[in-house]
Amino acid sequence: MNKQTEIEAAVLRRLLKHLDDNKSVQNIDLMNLAGFCRNCLSKWYMAEAEQQGVKVDYDEAREFVYGEPYDTWKAKYQPEATAEQLAAFNAKPKSDK
């Protein structure tokens, strides 16, 4: 592994730890503010694994990002979105990225 790859891997680990340490930041808030969320990271992880010839399904990718099965994380940390969060989410232009 070259230094650039090591740095990028360390940054991803740091981002995932930061998200794990800040579970109160909801995915919808991330989507509204930054245009991506933990589920997006999971999809990106899955897509990049496929590019490298590694089969990772969505549940495995989400467990990597969330640090536990998604349904478990969701039950413990994700309340229903508020009307304000949903309104902000629905007002944003959607992209396929």
Backbone as ProteinMPNN parsed JSONL, in Angstrom:
{"seq_chain_A": "MNKQTEIEAAVLRRLLKHLDDNKSVQNIDLMNLAGFCRNCLSKWYMAEAEQQGVKVDYDEAREFVYGEPYDTWKAKYQPEATAEQLAAFNAKPKSDK", "coords_chain_A": {"N_chain_A": [[0.859, -1.18, 0.0], [0.605, 2.168, -0.88], [1.72, 5.419, 0.325], [-0.215, 7.443, -0.186], [-2.597, 5.952, -0.433], [-2.653, 4.824, 2.123], [-3.014, 7.135, 3.667], [-5.519, 8.009, 2.692], [-7.107, 5.827, 3.492], [-6.843, 6.059, 6.269], [-8.104, 8.51, 6.659], [-10.735, 7.856, 5.926], [-11.317, 5.991, 7.966], [-11.172, 7.733, 10.132], [-13.274, 9.534, 9.524], [-15.465, 7.741, 9.678], [-15.287, 7.041, 12.385], [-15.763, 9.548, 13.515], [-18.419, 9.988, 12.682], [-19.56, 7.837, 14.056], [-19.065, 8.616, 16.674], [-20.776, 10.706, 16.832], [-23.582, 10.077, 16.822], [-25.989, 11.342, 17.119], [-26.255, 13.048, 15.029], [-28.271, 12.974, 12.449], [-28.983, 10.957, 9.535], [-30.652, 12.253, 7.672], [-30.175, 14.904, 8.296], [-27.479, 15.089, 7.56], [-27.794, 14.625, 4.801], [-29.34, 16.861, 4.121], [-27.577, 18.954, 4.712], [-25.048, 18.291, 3.595], [-25.395, 16.698, 1.394], [-24.874, 13.997, 1.345], [-24.911, 10.86, 3.148], [-24.635, 8.376, 5.78], [-25.65, 6.09, 4.552], [-25.139, 6.668, 1.885], [-22.329, 6.598, 1.936], [-22.072, 3.884, 2.406], [-23.085, 2.819, 0.018], [-21.189, 3.844, -1.769], [-18.926, 2.531, -0.827], [-19.616, -0.134, -1.398], [-19.808, 0.018, -4.21], [-17.156, 0.728, -4.908], [-15.8, -1.496, -3.936], [-16.785, -3.424, -5.704], [-15.646, -2.427, -8.066], [-13.069, -3.173, -7.577], [-13.23, -5.837, -7.831], [-14.335, -7.205, -5.717], [-16.926, -8.718, -4.011], [-19.355, -7.166, -2.242], [-22.208, -6.938, -0.403], [-25.077, -4.746, 0.07], [-25.994, -4.753, 2.752], [-23.705, -5.694, 4.099], [-21.941, -3.62, 3.489], [-23.229, -1.472, 4.763], [-23.025, -2.355, 7.414], [-20.274, -2.161, 7.745], [-19.942, 0.647, 7.584], [-21.7, 1.637, 9.583], [-20.877, 0.222, 11.809], [-22.215, -1.784, 13.019], [-25.017, -4.024, 12.505], [-27.316, -2.466, 10.273], [-30.126, -2.307, 10.868], [-30.109, -2.677, 13.643], [-28.589, -0.432, 14.49], [-30.269, 1.596, 13.542], [-32.611, 1.198, 15.068], [-31.647, 1.841, 17.591], [-30.627, 4.485, 17.394], [-31.868, 6.184, 15.49], [-34.348, 8.394, 15.262], [-37.733, 9.102, 14.118], [-37.926, 11.181, 11.256], [-38.311, 14.704, 11.45], [-40.999, 16.967, 10.572], [-39.895, 19.318, 9.591], [-37.294, 18.508, 8.857], [-37.915, 16.68, 6.816], [-39.222, 18.374, 4.997], [-37.13, 20.095, 4.262], [-35.43, 18.221, 3.086], [-36.987, 17.289, 0.934], [-37.146, 19.599, -0.548], [-34.692, 19.964, -1.698], [-32.73, 19.694, -4.699], [-32.445, 16.602, -6.362], [-29.827, 14.218, -6.926], [-28.172, 11.708, -8.879], [-25.838, 10.778, -7.914]], "CA_chain_A": [[0.0, 0.0, 0.0], [1.421, 3.38, -0.921], [1.39, 6.427, 1.351], [-1.482, 8.103, -0.528], [-3.674, 5.023, -0.083], [-2.666, 4.742, 3.591], [-3.612, 8.384, 4.16], [-6.943, 7.984, 2.355], [-7.736, 4.834, 4.362], [-6.889, 6.633, 7.618], [-9.122, 9.56, 6.651], [-12.033, 7.178, 5.963], [-11.505, 5.471, 9.328], [-11.432, 8.89, 11.003], [-14.632, 9.988, 9.225], [-16.408, 6.776, 10.239], [-15.258, 7.2, 13.848], [-16.433, 10.815, 13.818], [-19.857, 9.738, 12.56], [-19.944, 6.947, 15.152], [-19.04, 9.402, 17.918], [-21.826, 11.729, 16.731], [-24.777, 9.383, 16.354], [-27.145, 12.249, 17.147], [-26.36, 13.658, 13.706], [-29.098, 12.048, 11.681], [-28.699, 10.867, 8.1], [-31.395, 13.283, 6.937], [-29.448, 16.161, 8.508], [-26.308, 15.026, 6.682], [-28.264, 14.806, 3.424], [-29.768, 18.251, 3.946], [-26.438, 19.875, 4.799], [-23.861, 17.929, 2.819], [-25.743, 15.955, 0.184], [-24.549, 12.58, 1.49], [-25.129, 10.361, 4.506], [-23.999, 7.091, 6.045], [-26.079, 5.14, 3.523], [-24.371, 7.006, 0.671], [-20.995, 6.03, 2.128], [-22.21, 2.436, 2.24], [-23.219, 2.555, -1.425], [-19.897, 4.137, -2.381], [-18.049, 1.432, -0.415], [-20.04, -1.295, -2.167], [-19.445, 0.255, -5.61], [-15.702, 0.667, -5.044], [-15.413, -2.902, -3.771], [-17.09, -4.079, -6.98], [-14.617, -1.988, -9.016], [-11.839, -3.911, -7.247], [-13.501, -7.26, -8.004], [-14.738, -7.777, -4.435], [-18.385, -8.688, -3.856], [-19.834, -6.703, -0.943], [-23.603, -6.54, -0.577], [-25.447, -3.487, 0.734], [-26.029, -4.954, 4.207], [-22.31, -5.761, 4.56], [-21.388, -2.275, 3.383], [-23.788, -0.647, 5.845], [-22.439, -2.777, 8.687], [-18.937, -1.565, 7.786], [-20.062, 2.084, 7.851], [-22.399, 1.884, 10.85], [-20.2, -0.464, 12.906], [-23.123, -2.827, 13.487], [-26.086, -4.144, 11.497], [-28.077, -1.226, 10.105], [-31.395, -2.336, 11.602], [-29.787, -2.487, 15.063], [-28.211, 0.972, 14.647], [-31.46, 2.42, 13.306], [-33.505, 1.064, 16.222], [-31.044, 2.492, 18.76], [-30.183, 5.87, 17.244], [-32.518, 7.001, 14.468], [-35.772, 8.696, 15.457], [-38.454, 9.52, 12.914], [-37.574, 12.52, 10.777], [-39.316, 15.734, 11.755], [-41.616, 17.597, 9.406], [-38.94, 20.291, 9.079], [-36.233, 17.774, 8.174], [-38.47, 16.139, 5.577], [-39.48, 19.482, 4.083], [-35.829, 20.526, 3.733], [-34.941, 17.155, 2.218], [-37.795, 17.263, -0.284], [-36.937, 20.845, -1.292], [-33.378, 19.927, -2.355], [-32.667, 18.956, -5.968], [-31.882, 15.26, -6.19], [-28.84, 13.796, -7.925], [-27.971, 10.263, -8.927], [-24.473, 10.477, -7.482]], "C_chain_A": [[0.901, 1.238, 0.0], [0.92, 4.399, 0.102], [0.048, 7.108, 1.073], [-2.666, 7.228, -0.121], [-3.79, 4.882, 1.436], [-3.336, 5.972, 4.193], [-5.12, 8.375, 3.906], [-7.689, 6.994, 3.246], [-7.873, 5.377, 5.787], [-7.957, 7.719, 7.717], [-10.512, 8.931, 6.697], [-12.304, 6.624, 7.356], [-11.839, 6.603, 10.291], [-12.84, 9.437, 10.777], [-15.663, 9.042, 9.835], [-16.44, 6.861, 11.758], [-15.98, 8.475, 14.261], [-17.953, 10.639, 13.73], [-20.352, 8.845, 13.694], [-19.991, 7.689, 16.48], [-20.151, 10.446, 17.959], [-23.113, 11.128, 16.157], [-26.011, 10.272, 16.345], [-27.311, 13.001, 15.835], [-27.06, 12.648, 12.811], [-28.726, 12.075, 10.203], [-29.415, 11.969, 7.324], [-30.737, 14.652, 7.113], [-28.198, 16.209, 7.626], [-26.707, 15.256, 5.233], [-28.633, 16.264, 3.174], [-28.596, 19.218, 3.911], [-25.321, 19.573, 3.806], [-24.164, 17.147, 1.54], [-25.3, 14.503, 0.194], [-24.799, 12.17, 2.928], [-24.403, 9.029, 4.674], [-24.394, 6.054, 4.989], [-25.372, 5.405, 2.204], [-22.966, 6.425, 0.78], [-21.022, 4.521, 1.924], [-22.303, 2.066, 0.767], [-21.908, 2.804, -2.143], [-18.909, 3.009, -2.073], [-18.342, 0.188, -1.256], [-19.605, -1.159, -3.627], [-17.93, 0.157, -5.824], [-15.186, -0.749, -4.848], [-15.645, -3.652, -5.074], [-16.058, -3.707, -8.042], [-13.309, -2.756, -8.819], [-12.034, -5.425, -7.369], [-13.888, -7.975, -6.725], [-16.243, -7.63, -4.293], [-18.722, -8.311, -2.413], [-21.28, -6.31, -1.151], [-23.906, -5.324, 0.297], [-25.468, -3.636, 2.251], [-24.621, -5.024, 4.788], [-21.672, -4.368, 4.536], [-21.922, -1.384, 4.495], [-23.227, -1.06, 7.197], [-21.025, -2.229, 8.84], [-19.025, -0.096, 8.188], [-20.661, 2.353, 9.227], [-21.719, 1.225, 12.047], [-21.042, -1.543, 13.549], [-24.215, -2.973, 12.424], [-26.96, -2.886, 11.475], [-29.367, -1.222, 10.91], [-31.195, -2.139, 13.098], [-29.462, -1.025, 15.329], [-29.441, 1.857, 14.546], [-32.399, 2.379, 14.506], [-32.957, 1.813, 17.439], [-30.893, 4.001, 18.608], [-30.986, 6.751, 16.298], [-34.001, 7.213, 14.76], [-36.428, 9.016, 14.113], [-38.021, 10.934, 12.535], [-38.704, 13.489, 11.122], [-39.893, 16.279, 10.455], [-40.655, 18.593, 8.767], [-37.8, 19.609, 8.313], [-36.717, 17.25, 6.822], [-38.723, 17.236, 4.546], [-38.177, 19.963, 3.447], [-35.276, 19.489, 2.76], [-35.684, 17.162, 0.882], [-37.619, 18.514, -1.145], [-35.619, 20.844, -2.069], [-33.478, 19.208, -3.688], [-31.971, 17.62, -5.734], [-30.864, 14.986, -7.288], [-28.711, 12.282, -7.849], [-26.606, 9.849, -8.42], [-24.455, 9.836, -6.121]], "O_chain_A": [[1.842, 1.333, 0.788], [-0.164, 4.252, 0.667], [-0.738, 7.327, 1.995], [-3.628, 7.717, 0.47], [-4.896, 4.826, 1.974], [-4.134, 5.857, 5.124], [-5.905, 8.696, 4.799], [-8.791, 7.291, 3.707], [-8.901, 5.176, 6.434], [-8.636, 7.836, 8.738], [-11.381, 9.413, 7.424], [-13.411, 6.775, 7.874], [-12.692, 6.449, 11.166], [-13.531, 9.771, 11.74], [-16.631, 9.494, 10.445], [-17.511, 6.762, 12.359], [-16.723, 8.483, 15.242], [-18.684, 11.094, 14.609], [-21.435, 9.067, 14.234], [-20.855, 7.422, 17.315], [-20.431, 11.009, 19.018], [-23.652, 11.601, 15.156], [-26.976, 9.984, 15.638], [-28.385, 13.533, 15.555], [-26.503, 11.606, 12.467], [-28.224, 13.074, 9.689], [-28.835, 12.555, 6.41], [-30.739, 15.467, 6.191], [-27.895, 17.237, 7.02], [-26.038, 15.998, 4.514], [-28.281, 16.833, 2.14], [-28.618, 20.195, 3.162], [-24.718, 20.487, 3.244], [-23.282, 16.96, 0.702], [-25.344, 13.84, -0.841], [-24.89, 13.014, 3.819], [-23.644, 8.614, 3.798], [-23.57, 5.237, 4.58], [-25.039, 4.466, 1.481], [-22.464, 5.828, -0.172], [-20.103, 3.95, 1.338], [-21.672, 1.108, 0.321], [-21.549, 2.046, -3.044], [-18.15, 2.584, -2.944], [-17.426, -0.459, -1.762], [-19.091, -2.111, -4.214], [-17.477, -0.429, -6.807], [-14.239, -1.162, -5.517], [-14.793, -4.431, -5.502], [-15.639, -4.557, -8.827], [-12.545, -2.962, -9.762], [-11.132, -6.202, -7.056], [-13.788, -9.198, -6.637], [-16.776, -6.53, -4.441], [-18.41, -9.051, -1.48], [-21.572, -5.446, -1.977], [-23.104, -4.929, 1.144], [-25.01, -2.744, 2.964], [-24.369, -4.471, 5.858], [-20.95, -3.993, 5.46], [-21.166, -0.626, 5.104], [-22.977, -0.204, 8.046], [-20.617, -1.871, 9.945], [-18.263, 0.358, 9.042], [-20.17, 3.214, 9.957], [-21.958, 1.626, 13.186], [-20.62, -2.155, 14.53], [-24.323, -2.129, 11.535], [-27.295, -2.324, 12.518], [-29.674, -0.23, 11.57], [-32.021, -1.504, 13.754], [-29.985, -0.433, 16.274], [-29.636, 2.759, 15.36], [-32.925, 3.413, 14.916], [-33.727, 2.358, 18.23], [-31.018, 4.731, 19.592], [-30.799, 7.968, 16.302], [-34.816, 6.318, 14.532], [-35.746, 9.179, 13.101], [-37.782, 11.773, 13.402], [-39.883, 13.138, 11.09], [-39.335, 16.071, 9.377], [-40.6, 18.706, 7.543], [-37.393, 20.077, 7.25], [-36.019, 17.364, 5.814], [-38.466, 17.045, 3.358], [-38.123, 20.21, 2.242], [-34.715, 19.846, 1.724], [-35.066, 17.053, -0.177], [-37.911, 18.489, -2.34], [-35.448, 21.635, -2.996], [-34.214, 18.23, -3.815], [-31.003, 17.546, -4.977], [-31.006, 15.449, -8.42], [-29.103, 11.663, -6.859], [-26.254, 8.671, -8.493], [-23.385, 9.516, -5.603]]}, "name": "protein", "num_of_chains": 1, "seq": "MNKQTEIEAAVLRRLLKHLDDNKSVQNIDLMNLAGFCRNCLSKWYMAEAEQQGVKVDYDEAREFVYGEPYDTWKAKYQPEATAEQLAAFNAKPKSDK"}
